Amino acid sequence: MIKDIKNTFCSLEVYNIYSACMYEPTFDKFKTKAQLFSAPTFSLLGYYCKDTLIGVIVTKEKEDLVEIV
C-alpha cells in the first residue's frame, strides 16, 4: 500500500529507509533534508507491506516535469 508520508517524514522509521541513499547519514542531516522536502513542490510517499514501511520515494514537481529526488 502506498501512503502520503509528508506529515510523518521526519521520523526514525523513515530515516532508517532513507538513510541508505544519503552520504554520511545522520539523523540531524536527515532532519535538515526533511525540512527542505516540506515545500509544496515535493511529494513524499511511503510503501508499506502490512504495517511496515519498506520503501520511500520523494518527487519534486518542476513546471511540467516530475523529478525523482
Stockholm file with secondary structure:
# STOCKHOLM 1.0

chainA/1-69         MIKDIKNTFCSLEVYNIYSACMYEPTFDKFKTKAQLFSAPTFSLLGYYCKDTLIGVIVTKEKEDLVEIV
#=GR chainA/1-69 SS CEEECGGGCSSHHHHHHHGGGSSSCCHHHHHHHHHHTTSTTEEEEEEEETTEEEEEEEEEEETTEEEEC
#=GC SS_cons        CEEECGGGCSSHHHHHHHGGGSSSCCHHHHHHHHHHTTSTTEEEEEEEETTEEEEEEEEEEETTEEEEC
//
